[in-house]
Amino acid sequence: MVKYCAAPKDSANSAKAKAADMRVHFKNTWQVGRVIRGMAVVKAQQYLEDVILHKRCIPYIKFSHAAGRTPQAKEWGLTQGRWPRKSVELFQGLLKNAVANADQKGLDTKALKISHLCVQRAQKIRRRTYRAHGRIGAYMASPCHAELILEAREASVPKPTPQAVRLGYIKPPAHKRFGDRAHRCTYK
């Protein structure tokens, strides 16, 4: 039995996939996972394919001090982005595996979304490099573990009727209840 970071809400209507000790950079893989978390499976697969073809980029918000700027990052309201091929291919394989698992369970694969996605650092792979004056330096790789859970999308909640709002069943937002006083502290 493989352990996961999270358990699905309904195990009968979910599918899982996991990869351990993958030789892809943790920092790049974390960025890719952050972007596709919560997406519908079909949308995520299309997005990853566009990244491989350099039509769209993976926005970098963390570990981004050396990432270059690209206009494709404007889609996310950012300036820095890259196209990490190996990390994207890892998630394409994981999604393919999870969709096959869902298909095996008899789930509708077009109605699935990524409800849980986790990327963790794995144990470093140690090598050595030879330095000047007979010294030896560390030359380590940063592999990672990745896991995801697909679940069926929940039905959207219908918008409340005007009558329900008028009768007070639905609480109006604070800026409508308090006007310009909504941001002030009223406890003094």
C-alpha positions in Angstrom: 0.0 0.0 0.0 1.4 3.3 -1.1 1.0 6.3 1.3 -0.4 9.6 0.1 -0.3 13.0 1.7 -4.1 13.3 1.5 -7.0 11.1 1.3 -9.8 11.6 -1.3 -13.2 12.6 0.0 -14.9 9.8 -1.9 -12.5 7.0 -2.8 -15.0 5.3 -5.1 -15.2 8.5 -7.3 -11.5 9.3 -7.4 -8.3 8.1 -8.9 -4.7 8.4 -7.8 -1.2 8.4 -9.3 2.2 8.8 -7.7 5.9 9.0 -8.8 8.8 8.7 -6.4 12.4 9.6 -6.7 12.1 11.1 -10.1 15.2 12.6 -11.7 13.6 16.0 -12.4 14.4 19.2 -10.5 12.3 19.8 -7.5 12.0 23.5 -7.9 10.8 23.4 -11.5 8.4 20.5 -10.7 6.9 22.5 -7.8 6.1 25.4 -10.1 4.4 23.1 -12.6 2.3 21.4 -9.9 1.3 24.8 -8.4 -0.2 25.9 -11.8 -2.2 22.8 -12.6 -3.5 22.1 -9.1 -7.3 22.5 -9.2 -7.6 22.4 -13.0 -9.9 20.1 -14.9 -8.0 17.1 -16.3 -8.7 18.0 -20.0 -7.7 21.6 -19.4 -4.5 20.6 -17.6 -3.5 18.2 -20.4 -4.0 20.9 -23.0 -2.1 23.4 -21.0 0.9 21.1 -20.5 0.9 20.3 -24.3 1.0 24.1 -25.0 4.0 24.5 -22.6 5.9 21.8 -24.5 5.2 23.6 -27.8 6.3 26.9 -26.2 2.8 28.5 -26.7 2.3 29.1 -23.0 4.7 29.3 -20.1 4.9 28.1 -16.5 4.9 31.2 -14.3 7.6 31.3 -11.7 6.7 32.9 -8.3 9.1 31.0 -6.0 12.7 30.0 -6.7 12.5 32.7 -9.4 15.6 34.8 -8.9 17.2 33.7 -12.1 14.2 33.0 -14.3 13.9 35.1 -17.4 11.1 37.3 -18.3 8.6 36.5 -21.0 5.3 38.1 -22.2 3.6 34.7 -21.9 3.6 35.1 -18.1 1.2 38.1 -18.4 -1.6 35.5 -18.5 -1.0 34.9 -14.8 -0.3 38.5 -13.9 3.5 37.9 -13.6 6.6 38.6 -15.6 8.9 35.6 -15.1 8.3 32.2 -16.7 10.0 29.2 -18.2 9.2 26.0 -20.1 10.5 23.1 -17.9 10.2 20.2 -20.4 11.1 17.3 -18.0 8.8 18.5 -15.2 5.9 18.9 -17.7 6.5 15.4 -19.1 6.5 14.0 -15.6 3.0 15.5 -15.0 1.8 14.4 -18.4 2.7 10.8 -17.5 1.1 11.1 -14.1 -2.1 12.5 -15.5 -2.2 9.8 -18.1 -1.7 7.1 -15.4 -4.4 8.7 -13.2 -6.9 8.9 -16.1 -6.2 5.2 -16.9 -6.9 4.4 -13.2 -10.1 6.4 -13.3 -11.1 4.7 -16.6 -10.5 1.3 -14.9 -12.8 2.3 -12.1 -15.5 3.2 -14.6 -15.4 7.0 -13.9 -16.2 9.7 -16.5 -12.7 11.0 -17.3 -13.9 14.2 -18.8 -15.6 15.3 -15.6 -12.5 14.9 -13.4 -10.5 17.6 -11.8 -7.1 17.6 -9.9 -8.3 17.9 -6.3 -4.9 17.2 -4.7 -1.4 17.6 -6.0 1.8 17.5 -3.9 5.5 17.8 -4.9 8.1 17.0 -2.3 11.9 17.0 -2.2 13.4 13.5 -2.4 16.8 12.4 -1.0 19.6 14.1 -2.9 21.7 12.1 -5.2 25.4 12.6 -4.3 28.2 12.8 -6.8 31.5 14.6 -6.8 33.3 17.1 -8.8 37.1 17.7 -8.8 38.2 21.2 -7.8 41.5 23.0 -7.9 44.4 22.1 -5.6 43.2 18.5 -5.1 39.9 19.3 -3.4 36.6 17.6 -4.0 33.3 19.3 -4.1 29.7 18.1 -3.8 27.8 17.7 -7.1 24.3 16.8 -6.1 21.0 16.3 -7.9 17.6 17.4 -6.4 15.0 14.8 -7.3 11.4 14.9 -6.2 8.3 12.9 -5.4 5.0 13.9 -7.0 1.4 12.7 -6.4 -2.0 13.7 -7.5 -5.6 12.7 -6.9 -8.4 13.2 -9.4 -12.0 13.6 -8.3 -15.3 14.2 -10.0 -16.2 17.9 -10.1 -18.9 18.9 -7.8 -22.1 20.4 -9.2 -22.1 24.2 -9.1 -24.3 26.0 -6.6 -27.1 27.9 -8.2 -27.3 31.7 -7.8 -29.7 32.7 -5.1 -33.1 34.1 -6.2 -33.8 37.8 -5.7 -36.6 36.8 -3.3 -34.2 34.9 -1.0 -31.9 38.0 -0.9 -34.8 40.3 -0.2 -36.1 38.1 2.7 -32.6 38.0 4.3 -31.8 34.4 3.7 -28.6 35.5 2.0 -26.3 37.9 3.8 -25.1 40.8 1.5 -21.4 41.5 1.4 -19.8 43.8 3.9 -19.2 46.7 1.5 -22.9 46.8 0.9 -23.9 46.5 4.5 -21.5 49.0 6.0 -20.6 51.2 3.0 -17.3 53.1 3.5 -17.1 51.9 7.1 -16.5 48.3 6.0 -12.8 48.5 6.3 -12.7 50.3 9.7 -12.5 48.5 13.1 -15.7 49.1 15.0 -14.6 47.7 18.3 -13.2 50.9 19.9 
